């Protein structure tokens, strides 16, 4: 189920990148704008996906630090 979130967000990012690709105004900076928008979206998606997936399967399990040993 969690994998579907990553795929869905990836498809949304791909749709936004495609829209930015076709809706970029013509001019001498068209390639720069397209590249910048696409690269920004890819970097944001990768940052989100890595953070999201790292929280699903952490390498180190969290532990309570306020546990006290019983003293008799």
N, C-alpha and C positions, 0 to 999 in steps of 0.2 A: 504494500500500500504506500509506503514512504517513497518508493522509487517512482511512483506515478507523479508525485509532486515535482520531482526534479525534471521529469520529462515534460510535464505541463508547463512549468516555468521556462524550460528551454525552448519549447515551441512558441511561447509568447514572445520571448526575446528574439527568436528567429523572425517572427512576423514583424516586429518593430524594426529590426535591421533591414528586412526586405522593403518595408514602407519607406524607411529613410533612404535606401538606395534609389528607389524610383521617384521619390518626391524631392530630391536634392535639386535646388535651382541650377540651371546651366550657367556656366561661367568658367573663369580660369582656375578657380579654387574648388571645382566640383569633386575632383578626385581626392583632395585633401579632406573635404567635409565628409565624403562617403567613408573614407578610411578611418577618420577620427571617430565617427559615430559607431561604425561597426566594431572597431577595436575597443571602444569604451563599453559597449554592450557585452562583448565577449568577456572582458575582464570583470565586469560587475557580476555576470552570470557565474563565472568560475569561482569568484570569491564567495558568492552566496552558496553555491553547490558544495564547495569544499567545507565551508563552515557547517552547513546543514547536515551533510553526511558524517562529518567528524563527531557531531553530537549524537548521532544515532548509534555509532559503534566506537566509543572512546577507547583509547589505548590503555589508559590507566583508570581503573574504576574509582569513583569518588568514595571517600571514607569519612566518617564522623571524626572530628578531632577533639570533641569535648567529652569523650568517654573516660571515666575514672575507674580505677581498680578499687574494688571493695577492700577496705582495711579493717581487719578484725582485731 
